Amino acid sequence: MRDSIHVSKENYLKAILEADAEGRQVIPATLAHWLEVSPPAVTMAVRRLKRDGYVLVGEDGIVRLTEKGRETAYQTALRHHLIERMLSEIFGMEWYEIHEEAERLEHAVSPAFEAKLKEKLGEGGACPHGNAVLPETSQARKARGEVPLSEAGEGKRYTVVSLQERDPLLLRFLHRNGIGPGKSLRVLQQNYDQTVAIQLDSGDSILGRPAAEAVWLQARSEVNSK
């Protein structure tokens, strides 16, 4: 667990923004879990963010960004996105390694360097995990025909379109199990214990629910599934 000294203001704001984009309501316990900090550290950080005009805290305990906080959070998320793309597209770094590196580098990017990254890469496009700058709600993704592995149909074949990248250990776990953006898989069985049995080119595997919820899929056509 990290203390508040090692988690910057931008990290807190970006976490709140990402949770909001996913349609979640943010409470301090959510931030403690996502950022791996103690509840007292979160309480102190949220108090400072509120004092400095970055967040509002309702009577229900839900933390919401002000316009100032939202702008700061988006700029941090955009720098993170650009750095991930730079590390992958320019330097060839593996997708399962770049999230942690981008977390470190996003705070050191100057406005001039950020402008160069935008010029070189553009602000659109997906990162190597298949994600845009901000995550989307589950409803928006499902409306586009995507489905989390935890809800995928048995016997069907899918292509992995994106991975939730919040947890670097999870990314490495998925990589070790042969799961990554663009990979194909077949769902063998949704088990009673909420695990999912899948078939990959490298062999069969079983994933628990937390991992299966982090993998988003697009169904393949019958022609492409053969």
Summary of the structure (lengths in Angstrom):
residues: 226
radius of gyration: 18.6
end to end distance: 45.9
largest distance: 58.5
contacts: 679
relative contact order: 0.11
helix: 47%
strand: 18%
